[in-house]
């Protein structure tokens, strides 16, 4: 196993530390700020879609939840993020 720094180490440390916690603390405000983009994203998913949606960089999960609400039976939506505290928050939502 290599002990050399990996390309994402700095970002992982940031988003698993102060930046991730700051985003969680400001979740309500950020959800409101990004709501127009979230709505536009969700509208791009056909209502009742039964395929799969992958939300990369899901943060605290607002876009993942918006996408999931558009899905029909059998549809699947998965959110992933580099920040464990933010994905924990997303799972709780």
Residue, then its C-alpha position, 0 to 999 in steps of 0.5 A: x500500500x502506498x503512503x504517497x498523497x492521493x489526488x483527492x486526499x486534500x478534498x476528502x479531508x476538507x469535505x469530511x471536516x470543516x467544509x462538510x460540517x459547515x454545509x450541514x450547518x447551513x443546510x436549510x439556507x443552501x437547500x433554499x438557495x439551490x431550489x431552482x436548480x434542484x427543480x430544473x434537475x428533477x424536471x429533466x427526469x420523466x415522471x414515473x421513470x423506472x430507470x436509475x438515477x445516480x447523483x454524484x456529489x449529492x451533499x446532504x441529499x436534497x437533489x437525490x430526494x428530488x430525483x427520487x420523488x420523480x421515479x415510478x415503481x421500480x425506479x432507483x436513485x442513489x446519491x454518492x459524495x466524498x463527504x461521510x458527514x454529508x452522506x450521513x445527513x442525506x441518509x437521515x433525510 
